[in-house]
Amino acid sequence: AFYIVMIYQLLVIGVCMLIGVGRNNNYERIIYNMYICSTMWLMIFSKLGIFAGRVATIFTTVEMFLIPYIIYSISNKYTRCICLIIAVAIYLFIMILKVDSQSVTYDNFIFHVF
C-alpha cells in the first residue's frame, strides 16, 4: 500500500539531491532530514502499514515546505513555471493512483463524500 508513496518520496529526495537542498542552511537541513526519516520509516516498517503510515506522516508534514523550495530554487521564470506544472501533474497522478490502489468507489468522487 505504501509503494506509491515510497516511490514519490524517493523521487522528491532524488530531486533534492540534484538541486542541493540541505546544504545551504540549518533550516533546509532539518526539513530535508525529516523527509528522509519519513521515507526510511516507511521502508523499514512497510509490513506494518498503519503504524508506518501514521508515524511517517509526522515527518512528512515538512513536504509542504520542501516541494515549493525545490520549485523556488529554479532561477529562470519560464523553467520554474514548466516545473511547477509538471510537479502538479505528477502530484495529481500519484493521488489518483493512491485512490485507485485503495479500491475506493465513490460516485462523483469530488462532490459526494458519502
C-alpha positions in Angstrom: 0.0 0.0 0.0 2.9 2.4 0.6 4.9 1.6 -2.5 3.5 4.5 -4.5 4.2 6.9 -1.6 7.7 5.5 -1.2 8.4 5.9 -5.0 7.1 9.5 -4.8 9.2 10.3 -1.7 12.3 8.8 -3.3 11.7 10.9 -6.4 11.5 14.0 -4.2 14.7 13.1 -2.3 16.5 12.5 -5.7 15.4 15.9 -7.0 16.6 17.5 -3.7 19.9 15.8 -4.0 20.3 17.1 -7.6 19.4 20.6 -6.6 21.4 20.6 -3.3 18.7 21.1 -0.7 20.0 20.8 2.8 23.5 22.1 2.0 22.8 25.8 2.5 21.5 26.4 6.0 20.3 24.6 9.1 16.6 25.0 8.3 16.9 23.3 5.0 18.9 20.5 6.5 16.3 19.9 9.2 13.4 19.8 6.7 15.4 17.5 4.3 16.4 15.1 7.1 12.9 14.9 8.5 11.7 14.0 5.0 14.4 11.3 4.7 13.4 9.9 8.1 9.8 9.6 6.9 10.9 7.7 3.8 13.2 5.4 5.8 10.4 4.8 8.3 8.1 3.7 5.6 10.7 1.4 4.1 11.6 -0.2 7.4 8.0 -0.7 8.7 6.2 -1.2 5.4 4.8 -4.6 6.6 3.1 -2.8 9.5 1.1 -0.5 7.2 -1.0 1.6 9.6 1.9 2.0 12.1 4.3 3.0 9.4 1.9 5.4 7.8 0.8 7.2 10.9 4.3 7.7 12.3 5.8 8.7 8.9 3.0 11.3 8.5 4.5 13.2 11.4 7.8 13.6 9.5 6.2 14.1 6.1 4.5 17.3 7.2 7.6 19.1 6.1 6.8 18.3 2.5 4.7 21.5 2.3 8.0 23.4 2.7 10.2 21.1 0.7 8.3 21.0 -2.6 7.9 24.7 -3.0 11.5 25.2 -2.1 12.5 22.9 -5.0 10.4 24.9 -7.4 11.6 28.2 -6.0 15.3 27.3 -6.3 15.0 27.4 -10.1 16.2 30.8 -11.3 14.6 31.1 -14.8 10.9 32.0 -14.5 9.9 30.1 -17.7 11.6 26.9 -16.5 10.1 27.4 -13.0 6.6 27.7 -14.5 7.1 24.5 -16.5 8.5 22.6 -13.5 5.5 23.8 -11.4 3.1 22.5 -14.0 5.0 19.1 -14.2 5.1 18.9 -10.4 1.4 19.5 -10.1 0.6 16.9 -12.8 2.8 14.3 -11.1 1.3 15.0 -7.7 -2.3 14.7 -9.1 -1.3 11.5 -11.0 0.1 9.9 -7.8 -3.0 11.0 -5.8 -5.2 9.3 -8.4 -3.1 6.1 -8.2 -3.4 6.2 -4.4 -7.2 6.4 -4.7 -7.3 3.6 -7.2 -5.0 1.4 -5.2 -7.3 1.6 -2.2 -10.2 0.5 -4.3 -12.4 3.4 -3.3 -15.6 3.6 -5.2 -17.3 6.9 -4.7 -20.0 8.3 -7.1 -18.8 11.7 -8.3 -15.7 11.5 -6.1 -15.1 15.2 -5.8 -18.6 16.3 -4.9 -20.1 13.5 -2.8 -18.4 12.2 0.3 -20.9 9.6 1.3 
